[in-house]
Amino acid sequence: MNFKFPPSEKLKSRKLIETLFAEGKNVKSFPLLLAYLPLEHEGDALFQVGFSVSKRKFKHAVDRNRVKRLMREAYRLNKNNLLEKHTKKHILMFIYISNTILTYSEIEAAMLKVFRKLEI
């Protein structure tokens, strides 16, 4: 089992992110919203993933960074559940939609629920 989150899996390209929000589909499980799009991207990783927290809901960067760390960790430890089912390349963006910082276990449960709802 691979629990790494290497740079090749990180969604950094502005063009890919714009394409994702213009053409992608959404799956929601509070407090997470997942935007996804099957798209051939460069790199050898099956998924390229980004994480976003609204500056409007969390004014302090410390809070935004904490939530992003929790989401990345939940993804990193549970991505094998997602990789078992899929063989095509995708780009994903996890967006945090709650107004409060939830615990890791709540975020992880929501992420697992999003993985189950995902129809790729």
C-alpha positions in Angstrom: 0.0 0.0 0.0 1.3 3.4 -1.0 0.6 6.1 1.5 2.7 8.8 -0.2 1.5 12.1 -1.7 4.2 12.9 -4.2 4.5 16.2 -6.2 3.3 14.3 -9.3 -0.1 13.9 -7.7 -0.6 17.5 -6.8 -2.8 19.6 -9.0 -0.9 22.8 -9.8 -1.7 23.8 -13.4 -3.9 26.8 -13.7 -5.2 25.6 -17.0 -6.2 22.3 -15.6 -7.9 23.9 -12.6 -9.9 26.3 -14.9 -10.9 23.3 -17.1 -12.0 21.4 -14.0 -14.3 24.2 -12.8 -15.6 24.9 -16.3 -16.4 21.3 -17.4 -16.2 19.1 -14.3 -18.9 17.5 -12.2 -19.5 17.8 -8.4 -20.1 15.3 -5.6 -21.0 16.7 -2.1 -20.7 15.2 1.3 -20.7 17.8 4.1 -18.2 19.3 4.8 -16.6 18.4 1.5 -17.4 19.2 -2.1 -15.4 17.3 -4.8 -15.1 18.6 -8.3 -13.8 16.0 -10.7 -13.1 15.6 -14.4 -11.8 12.6 -16.4 -8.9 14.2 -18.3 -5.6 13.0 -19.7 -3.0 15.0 -17.9 0.8 14.9 -18.0 2.6 12.8 -15.4 2.4 9.2 -14.4 0.0 9.7 -11.5 -3.6 8.4 -12.0 -5.1 11.3 -10.1 -4.0 14.9 -9.7 -5.6 16.4 -6.6 -6.0 19.9 -5.2 -7.4 21.1 -1.9 -9.2 24.4 -1.3 -10.5 26.4 1.6 -12.4 29.6 1.2 -10.8 32.8 2.5 -14.2 34.2 3.0 -15.1 31.6 5.6 -11.7 31.4 7.3 -10.0 34.8 7.5 -6.8 33.5 9.1 -4.3 31.6 7.0 -3.5 29.4 10.0 -7.1 28.1 10.0 -7.1 27.5 6.2 -3.8 25.7 6.3 -5.0 23.5 9.2 -8.1 22.4 7.3 -6.0 21.7 4.1 -3.6 19.6 6.1 -6.4 17.6 7.5 -7.9 17.0 4.1 -4.6 16.1 2.6 -3.9 13.6 5.3 -7.4 12.0 5.0 -6.9 11.7 1.2 -3.3 10.3 1.6 -4.4 7.6 4.0 -7.5 6.6 2.0 -6.6 7.1 -1.6 -6.1 3.3 -2.1 -9.9 3.0 -1.8 -10.2 5.3 -4.8 -7.3 3.8 -6.8 -8.8 0.2 -6.6 -11.8 1.1 -8.6 -10.4 3.4 -11.3 -8.0 3.1 -14.2 -8.5 6.3 -16.1 -6.7 9.6 -15.3 -8.7 12.3 -13.5 -8.2 15.7 -11.9 -9.9 16.3 -8.5 -10.4 19.3 -6.3 -11.6 18.9 -2.7 -13.3 22.1 -1.5 -14.1 22.6 2.2 -17.6 24.1 2.6 -18.2 24.2 6.4 -17.9 27.4 8.4 -16.1 25.7 11.3 -13.1 23.5 11.6 -14.2 19.9 12.1 -12.2 17.1 13.6 -10.0 14.8 11.5 -12.3 11.9 12.0 -15.3 13.9 10.6 -13.3 15.0 7.6 -12.1 11.5 6.9 -15.7 10.1 7.2 -16.9 12.7 4.7 -14.0 11.9 2.3 -14.8 8.2 2.4 -18.5 9.0 1.7 -17.4 11.2 -1.3 -15.3 8.3 -2.6 -18.3 6.0 -2.5 -20.5 8.6 -4.2 -17.9 9.3 -6.9 -19.1 7.9 -10.3 -16.1 7.9 -12.5 
